[in-house]
Amino acid sequence: MSWVTEEQIDRAKQVGILDYLMEHESENLKQQGPNRYILRDHDSFVISNGKWCWNSRNFGSKTGSALNYLTKVRGYSFPDAVLELCGDVSVSRPFKPARPPPPPVKPPFTPPPRNRDNIRAIAYLQSRGIDREIIDLCIKAGTLYEGKKYHNCAFIGHDRDGKARFACVRGTTSNFRQDMEGSDKRYCFHIPAATPPGYSVTVAEAPIDALSLATLEKMQSGDWNRHHYLSLGGTAPAALIQYLTDHPEIGHITLCLDNDKAGREGAEKIMAAVYSCEHLRGRTITFTIDPPPIGNDYNDTLGAVQKQIREQERPSRRRAAISL
């Protein structure tokens, strides 16, 4: 064990961190301003005006001493750090890179608890114009139900084995929306084609937009479930790439993202991601970009179409009442 004197300790305390790093770890310093530096091997370590702080570990040195740096960051024993700073060592010590913090532990995924009924969720979705048959089909499949605690709509995404891997909730009395902790966004809410194979998939950003697209298709043709519907939970391509991997029969994608900048740019990025994906090489996949013709999203379009239908029906109802 090394021994140091009080005189050596005093000398070591006089060495500032910047002076030490300039001499011994200059290649590890990155200047970000006149008096500000970070370490290349750990950019949360900041030196500013001679003082330092390791933000990710929430400690630093108000004195700017290199002694604290060597003991707390580089793992030197106190005597060895003193000898290093005093220059009273005959063997140069190897550079010890700072250990990065351990990666955050991903919490386990747990779907929200179910309420004993789905009355509020059904009423809310019907108020948004969603067809009751489609709602009931999703409830039966376990991809939609009412949460127990707050009575939110819970939209569940399953993998191909039927295991729940994703959940997002949407408030029935407010605009609250949230992905549940631990959700895997490769497996978002979807409605599979009723009669396989479904050769196409209609893609939306949010579950309610996917349900709105299914409702509009049912209103227009009645044959709404001949293809798949998929929500991305935003504009990232992960869920679509996973869905295409799990459904090799799909050859056409209709992108129905929101009618805004994020939706338009998202559509371009999604196409690029699909065409560059190694897992999808060799498949013939085509795209149609079909943003909502009315409003920002397809629930806006659904509401406008249903309003127009109601307004068209009113005069005929008045004429029927008069004739009676």
Secondary structure, 3 states (H helix, E strand, C coil): CCCCCHHHHHHHHCCEHHHHHHHHCHHHEEEEECCEEEECCEEEEEEECCEEEECCCCEEECCCEHHHHHHHCCCCCHHHHHHHHHCCCCCCCCCCCCCCCCCCCCCCCCCCCECCCCHHHHHHHHHCCCCHHHHHHHHHHCCEEEECCCCCEEEEEECCCCCEEEEEEECCCCCCEEECCCCCCCCCCEECCCCCCCCEEEEECCHHHHHHHHHHHHHHCCCHHHCEEEECCCCCCHHHHHHHHHCCCCCEEEECCCCCHHHHHHHHHHHHHHHHCHHHCCCCCEEEECCCCCCCCHHHHHHHHHHHHHHHHHHHHHHHHHHC
